[in-house]
Amino acid sequence: MKSFFISSVLLMSTQVYASFPLGDTDNSWGVNVTPNKDGELQLKLGTRLQTITSHSMRNDTVTGETETFQDFSLRRTRFQVQADYKEGIKFYMDVRNDKVNEGDSGEGDFNVGDAYIQVKNIFNTKGLHFKAFRAKVDVSRAETISSSKLNYLTRAAIADEAANYVSHNRRANNFQLQGIFDKWYFQLVAGDGVEAGSFHDAKGEDLSSGDISSQNFMVGSKVRFYPITGYEDKSPTETYFGKGKHFSFGAGIFHTGGIKYQSASTNFEVDRTLINGEFSFHYKGLSFLSEYFKFKNVVQDYSTSNRVLGDSDGYFAQVEYVMTEFHYLAPFFRYESWDRFNDAENFDQTSTVAGINWYLRANKIRVGLFYQIEKYDSNIRSTNARGQIFDNNKQINLTTMWHY
């Protein structure tokens, strides 16, 4: 009788905590709008709001003093629209205003994020799709996954650099052929290239007074494999909520050639190549993701006319464990290491993040608390408006997300 009572209590506890604290949900975004009378399309509308409240501490390398400051910003603000036509065509677009009131910035401007047409099952081949215009180039798994499905709202710095290395914000206008099959996925892409404001040297500086006069199309491909039957993940995410399983690895290569630009009043030309490798798995509550990046032909320093080219590489790895039995609390850890210029000393950058997510209603309502430490070698240390030089940055970040 005693064992039966204990078992019953444990079973009831499991049943109670199997639901999200604010109720179950299918985790899909948006609401469906009633289609027109002839049923030509289904229209879906959605919203996304992500906030970050930060307390930062930075060490002055000269005086040894610590500067602290607080910040409360809207990390992402989105209005999403999707139209599905009966011919198998999908149109998706979002309008966004990101990083509102971040640092000393103001409200910012609204702009178009994704804006693409997708035609499914072309050539009567199931799983073979065509995309056109502002769709994400799969330069990184973390960058391709929607920000609504990230463990930590701020992606790794090295992944953000990859997003702009060969194609601006990884979604400059392009054409894609995409295959999603039982054991593998591929993307072939050609499109627009880089933009001067995100065309960084090894120190993280852009062209400033310089510009890009011309460049060739960006071209590239990505392949992802699912070697174990039953462990496929055809819609990549970082948030699994303790359900299912997947195991995959992949690699990609992307190239933009003939980039003609002006720096330090001198004209140059460079070809850029990005190489990416990824490994990802999850089993119920435990999930893991790691990615490697190689940047070919990085400019060491735009401020000098004596141009030096070299390579840059690095990686990040992250893990999360969702405790469904404890109200969907999920500890998270990420480590990042990036050598921004392999051919010279003191260009290393590292980042460590530890924290916890609380999935109150899957990704629709969630909060998180994180501690992040960023360290910079002497060649990439940041300087503020008062001329103070900082070699590290420590942050406590409170995050929230509202996605409907």
C-alpha positions as CSV (number, residue, x, y, z in Angstrom):
1,M,0.0,0.0,0.0
2,K,2.8,2.4,0.9
3,S,4.6,1.8,-2.4
4,F,1.3,2.2,-4.3
5,F,0.8,5.6,-2.6
6,I,4.3,6.8,-3.4
7,S,3.9,5.7,-7.0
8,S,0.6,7.6,-7.3
9,V,2.1,10.8,-5.9
10,L,5.0,10.6,-8.3
11,L,2.7,9.9,-11.2
12,M,0.5,12.9,-10.3
13,S,3.6,15.1,-10.0
14,T,4.8,14.1,-13.4
15,Q,1.3,14.8,-14.9
16,V,1.2,18.2,-13.3
17,Y,4.7,19.3,-14.4
18,A,4.3,17.8,-17.9
19,S,2.4,20.9,-18.8
20,F,4.0,24.3,-19.2
21,P,3.3,26.6,-16.2
22,L,1.1,28.9,-18.3
23,G,-0.5,26.1,-20.2
24,D,0.3,23.8,-23.2
25,T,0.7,25.1,-26.7
26,D,1.6,23.8,-30.1
27,N,4.4,26.3,-30.2
28,S,3.5,27.6,-33.7
29,W,3.5,31.3,-34.2
30,G,0.6,33.5,-35.4
31,V,-3.1,33.2,-35.9
32,N,-4.8,32.0,-39.1
33,V,-7.0,34.5,-40.8
34,T,-10.1,33.2,-42.6
35,P,-9.3,32.6,-46.2
36,N,-11.1,34.3,-49.1
37,K,-14.2,32.6,-50.5
38,D,-12.6,30.6,-53.2
39,G,-9.9,29.3,-50.9
40,E,-6.9,30.5,-52.9
41,L,-4.8,31.3,-49.8
42,Q,-4.5,31.0,-46.0
43,L,-3.2,34.1,-44.3
44,K,-1.3,34.0,-41.0
45,L,-0.3,37.0,-38.9
46,G,2.1,37.0,-35.9
47,T,4.1,39.2,-33.5
48,R,7.4,38.8,-31.7
49,L,8.9,40.9,-28.9
50,Q,12.2,40.1,-27.2
51,T,13.7,42.2,-24.4
52,I,17.1,42.3,-22.6
53,T,17.8,44.1,-19.3
54,S,21.5,44.2,-18.7
55,H,23.9,45.1,-15.9
56,S,27.5,45.3,-17.3
57,M,30.9,45.6,-15.7
58,R,34.0,46.5,-17.7
59,N,37.6,46.8,-16.5
60,D,39.8,49.7,-17.6
61,T,43.2,48.2,-18.6
62,V,45.1,51.4,-17.6
63,T,43.5,52.4,-14.3
64,G,42.3,49.0,-13.2
65,E,38.9,50.6,-12.3
66,T,35.6,48.9,-13.1
67,E,32.9,50.8,-15.0
68,T,29.3,49.7,-14.5
69,F,26.2,50.6,-16.5
70,Q,22.7,49.4,-17.0
71,D,20.6,49.0,-20.2
72,F,17.1,48.0,-21.0
73,S,16.3,47.4,-24.7
74,L,14.1,45.7,-27.2
75,R,16.3,43.1,-28.7
76,R,13.9,42.2,-31.5
77,T,10.5,43.6,-32.5
78,R,8.7,41.9,-35.3
79,F,5.4,41.8,-37.2
80,Q,5.2,38.6,-39.3
81,V,3.0,37.8,-42.3
82,Q,2.7,34.4,-44.1
83,A,0.4,33.6,-47.1
84,D,0.0,29.9,-48.2
85,Y,-1.5,29.6,-51.7
86,K,-3.3,26.4,-52.9
87,E,-0.7,26.0,-55.7
88,G,2.0,25.1,-53.2
89,I,3.5,28.6,-53.1
90,K,4.3,30.3,-49.8
91,F,5.0,34.0,-49.3
92,Y,6.6,35.1,-46.0
93,M,7.7,38.5,-44.8
94,D,8.5,40.3,-41.6
95,V,8.9,44.0,-40.7
96,R,11.3,44.6,-37.8
97,N,12.8,47.3,-35.6
98,D,15.7,45.6,-33.6
99,K,18.0,46.8,-30.8
100,V,15.6,49.6,-29.8
101,N,17.2,51.8,-27.1
102,E,20.3,49.5,-26.9
103,G,23.2,51.4,-25.4
104,D,22.9,55.1,-26.3
105,S,20.8,54.4,-29.5
106,G,17.3,55.6,-29.9
107,E,14.3,54.0,-31.5
108,G,15.9,53.0,-34.8
109,D,14.1,52.4,-38.0
110,F,11.7,49.7,-39.3
111,N,13.0,47.6,-42.2
112,V,12.2,44.4,-44.0
113,G,13.8,41.2,-42.7
114,D,12.9,38.0,-44.5
115,A,10.8,38.5,-47.6
116,Y,10.7,35.5,-49.9
117,I,8.6,33.3,-52.2
118,Q,8.9,29.5,-51.8
119,V,7.6,27.0,-54.3
120,K,7.4,23.5,-52.9
121,N,8.0,20.2,-54.6
122,I,9.3,21.6,-57.9
123,F,9.7,19.2,-60.9
124,N,7.1,17.0,-59.1
125,T,9.8,16.0,-56.6
126,K,8.7,15.9,-53.0
127,G,11.1,17.8,-50.7
128,L,12.7,19.8,-53.5
129,H,11.9,23.5,-53.0
130,F,12.8,26.8,-54.6
131,K,13.2,30.1,-52.7
132,A,13.7,33.6,-54.1
133,F,14.6,37.0,-52.7
134,R,15.3,37.7,-49.0
135,A,15.7,34.2,-47.6
136,K,18.4,33.1,-45.2
137,V,21.6,31.7,-46.6
138,D,22.5,28.7,-44.4
139,V,26.0,30.0,-43.4
140,S,25.4,28.7,-39.9
141,R,22.8,26.5,-38.1
142,A,22.5,29.0,-35.3
143,E,22.1,31.9,-37.7
144,T,19.5,30.0,-39.8
145,I,17.3,29.1,-36.8
146,S,14.7,31.7,-36.1
147,S,15.5,34.0,-33.2
148,S,12.3,32.8,-31.6
149,K,13.8,29.3,-31.2
150,L,17.2,30.2,-29.8
151,N,18.3,29.1,-26.3
152,Y,20.0,32.5,-25.7
153,L,18.6,35.5,-27.5
154,T,22.1,36.8,-28.4
155,R,23.9,34.5,-30.8
156,A,27.7,33.8,-30.6
157,A,29.8,36.7,-32.0
158,I,31.6,34.4,-34.4
159,A,28.3,33.3,-35.9
160,D,27.1,36.9,-36.3
161,E,30.3,37.6,-38.2
162,A,29.6,34.7,-40.5
163,A,26.2,36.1,-41.2
164,N,27.8,39.1,-42.8
165,Y,31.0,37.8,-44.2
166,V,29.9,36.8,-47.7
167,S,26.3,38.1,-47.8
168,H,24.8,41.0,-45.9
169,N,22.9,39.8,-42.8
170,R,22.8,36.3,-44.5
171,R,19.7,37.2,-46.4
172,A,20.7,39.7,-49.1
173,N,18.5,39.0,-52.2
174,N,19.3,35.5,-53.5
175,F,17.9,32.4,-55.3
176,Q,18.0,29.0,-53.5
177,L,17.4,25.4,-54.4
178,Q,16.6,23.5,-51.2
179,G,16.3,19.8,-50.7
180,I,14.7,18.2,-47.6
181,F,14.8,14.4,-47.7
182,D,14.8,11.4,-45.3
183,K,18.5,11.3,-44.5
184,W,19.8,14.6,-45.7
185,Y,19.3,18.3,-46.5
186,F,21.0,20.6,-49.0
187,Q,21.0,24.2,-50.1
188,L,22.4,25.7,-53.3
189,V,22.4,29.4,-53.4
190,A,23.5,32.4,-55.5
191,G,22.8,36.0,-54.5
192,D,23.9,39.5,-53.5
193,G,27.1,40.0,-51.5
194,V,28.5,42.1,-48.7
195,E,27.7,45.6,-47.4
196,A,30.3,48.3,-46.4
197,G,28.9,48.8,-42.9
198,S,29.3,45.1,-42.0
199,F,32.6,44.6,-44.0
200,H,34.9,44.1,-41.0
201,D,38.6,43.8,-40.6
202,A,40.2,41.6,-38.0
203,K,39.8,44.3,-35.3
204,G,36.0,44.4,-35.9
205,E,36.1,47.8,-37.6
206,D,34.2,48.5,-40.8
207,L,35.3,50.6,-43.8
208,S,34.2,53.9,-42.1
209,S,34.9,56.5,-44.8
210,G,35.6,53.9,-47.5
211,D,33.1,52.1,-49.6
212,I,32.5,49.0,-51.9
213,S,32.3,49.9,-55.5
214,S,31.5,46.4,-57.0
215,Q,31.5,42.7,-56.3
216,N,30.5,39.4,-57.9
217,F,27.5,37.3,-56.8
218,M,27.8,35.3,-53.7
219,V,27.6,31.5,-54.4
220,G,27.6,28.6,-52.0
221,S,26.1,25.4,-50.7
222,K,25.3,23.6,-47.4
223,V,24.7,19.9,-46.8
224,R,23.3,18.4,-43.5
225,F,23.1,14.6,-42.8
226,Y,20.9,12.6,-40.4
227,P,22.8,9.3,-40.2
228,I,20.5,7.5,-37.7
229,T,17.0,6.5,-38.7
230,G,14.4,8.1,-36.4
231,Y,16.8,10.9,-35.4
232,E,15.9,13.4,-38.1
233,D,15.3,17.1,-37.5
234,K,13.8,18.6,-40.6
235,S,12.9,22.0,-39.0
236,P,16.0,22.9,-37.0
237,T,15.6,24.6,-33.7
238,E,17.5,25.0,-30.4
239,T,14.4,24.6,-28.2
240,Y,13.0,21.0,-27.9
241,F,11.2,21.2,-24.5
242,G,12.3,17.7,-23.4
243,K,10.6,16.0,-26.4
244,G,12.0,13.9,-29.3
245,K,15.5,13.2,-30.5
246,H,17.8,14.1,-33.4
247,F,21.4,13.7,-34.5
248,S,23.0,15.6,-37.4
249,F,26.2,17.0,-38.8
250,G,26.8,19.3,-41.8
251,A,29.2,21.4,-43.7
252,G,29.0,24.4,-46.0
253,I,31.2,26.6,-48.2
254,F,30.3,30.1,-49.5
255,H,32.2,32.5,-51.6
256,T,32.0,36.2,-52.8
257,G,34.7,37.2,-55.3
258,G,35.9,40.4,-56.9
259,I,35.0,42.7,-53.9
260,K,36.4,46.1,-54.9
261,Y,36.6,48.6,-52.0
262,Q,38.4,51.7,-50.9
263,S,40.2,52.0,-47.5
264,A,42.7,54.5,-46.3
265,S,42.2,56.4,-49.6
266,T,43.5,53.3,-51.5
267,N,41.6,51.0,-53.8
268,F,41.8,47.2,-53.2
269,E,40.2,44.0,-54.4
270,V,39.6,40.8,-52.3
271,D,37.9,37.5,-52.6
272,R,36.1,36.1,-49.4
273,T,35.4,32.5,-48.6
274,L,33.5,31.2,-45.5
275,I,33.7,27.5,-44.4
276,N,31.2,26.2,-41.8
277,G,30.9,22.9,-40.0
278,E,28.2,21.9,-37.5
279,F,27.3,19.0,-35.1
280,S,24.0,18.9,-33.3
281,F,22.0,16.4,-31.3
282,H,19.3,16.2,-28.6
283,Y,17.7,13.4,-26.7
284,K,14.6,14.4,-24.7
285,G,15.7,17.1,-22.3
286,L,19.4,17.3,-23.3
287,S,20.5,19.3,-26.4
288,F,23.9,20.1,-27.8
289,L,25.2,22.3,-30.7
290,S,28.7,23.1,-31.8
291,E,29.8,25.0,-34.9
292,Y,33.2,25.7,-36.5
293,F,34.0,28.7,-38.8
294,K,36.9,29.5,-41.1
295,F,37.1,33.0,-42.7
296,K,39.5,33.3,-45.7
297,N,41.1,36.6,-46.7
298,V,40.4,38.7,-43.6
299,V,42.0,42.2,-43.8
300,Q,44.1,42.8,-40.7
301,D,43.6,46.6,-40.4
302,Y,41.6,49.0,-42.6
303,S,43.3,52.0,-41.1
304,T,46.6,51.4,-43.0
305,S,47.4,51.4,-46.7
306,N,49.8,48.5,-46.2
307,R,47.2,45.8,-46.5
308,V,47.8,42.4,-44.8
309,L,45.5,39.5,-45.5
310,G,45.1,36.4,-43.4
311,D,42.6,33.8,-42.1
312,S,40.5,33.7,-39.1
313,D,38.8,30.7,-37.3
314,G,37.0,29.6,-34.2
315,Y,34.1,27.7,-32.7
316,F,31.3,27.8,-30.2
317,A,29.6,24.9,-28.2
318,Q,26.5,25.0,-26.2
319,V,24.3,22.7,-24.1
320,E,20.9,23.0,-22.5
321,Y,18.9,20.6,-20.3
322,V,15.2,21.1,-19.9
323,M,13.8,19.9,-16.6
324,T,10.2,19.2,-17.5
325,E,9.6,17.9,-13.9
326,F,10.7,21.3,-12.5
327,H,8.3,23.6,-14.3
328,Y,10.4,23.6,-17.5
329,L,13.4,25.3,-16.0
330,A,16.4,24.8,-18.4
331,P,20.1,25.4,-17.4
332,F,22.2,26.6,-20.3
333,F,25.9,26.9,-21.0
334,R,27.9,28.2,-24.0
335,Y,31.6,28.7,-24.7
336,E,33.0,30.5,-27.7
337,S,36.6,30.9,-28.9
338,W,37.6,33.0,-31.9
339,D,41.1,33.8,-33.3
340,R,40.2,36.9,-35.4
341,F,43.6,36.8,-37.2
342,N,45.6,33.6,-37.3
343,D,48.8,35.2,-38.6
344,A,49.4,37.6,-35.8
345,E,49.4,37.6,-32.0
346,N,46.8,39.0,-29.6
347,F,43.7,38.7,-31.8
348,D,41.8,36.2,-29.6
349,Q,38.3,36.7,-28.3
350,T,36.4,34.4,-26.0
351,S,33.0,34.3,-24.4
352,T,31.4,32.2,-21.7
353,V,27.6,32.2,-21.0
354,A,25.9,30.4,-18.1
355,G,22.3,30.8,-17.2
356,I,18.8,29.4,-17.1
357,N,15.6,29.6,-19.2
358,W,12.1,29.3,-17.9
359,Y,9.7,28.2,-20.6
360,L,6.4,29.4,-19.2
361,R,4.5,28.6,-22.4
362,A,7.1,27.0,-24.7
363,N,8.6,29.8,-26.9
364,K,5.5,31.9,-26.7
365,I,6.2,33.2,-23.2
366,R,9.6,32.7,-21.6
367,V,12.2,34.4,-19.4
368,G,15.8,33.8,-18.8
369,L,18.7,34.9,-16.5
370,F,22.3,34.7,-17.8
371,Y,25.8,35.7,-16.8
372,Q,28.2,36.4,-19.7
373,I,32.0,37.1,-19.7
374,E,33.7,38.4,-22.8
375,K,37.5,38.7,-23.0
376,Y,39.5,40.5,-25.7
377,D,43.2,40.4,-26.5
378,S,45.1,43.7,-26.9
379,N,44.5,44.1,-30.7
380,I,40.8,43.9,-30.4
381,R,40.1,45.7,-27.1
382,S,37.2,48.1,-27.2
383,T,37.6,51.9,-26.5
384,N,34.7,54.1,-25.4
385,A,34.1,57.8,-26.2
386,R,36.3,58.9,-23.2
387,G,39.3,56.9,-24.5
388,Q,39.1,54.2,-21.9
389,I,40.3,50.8,-23.0
390,F,38.6,47.6,-21.8
391,D,39.9,44.1,-22.1
392,N,36.7,42.3,-20.8
393,N,33.0,42.7,-20.4
394,K,30.9,41.0,-17.7
395,Q,27.1,41.1,-18.0
396,I,24.1,39.9,-16.1
397,N,21.2,39.7,-18.6
398,L,17.5,39.2,-17.9
399,T,15.7,38.2,-21.1
400,T,12.0,37.8,-22.0
401,M,10.2,36.7,-25.1
402,W,6.5,37.1,-26.2
403,H,5.8,35.4,-29.5
404,Y,2.3,35.0,-30.9
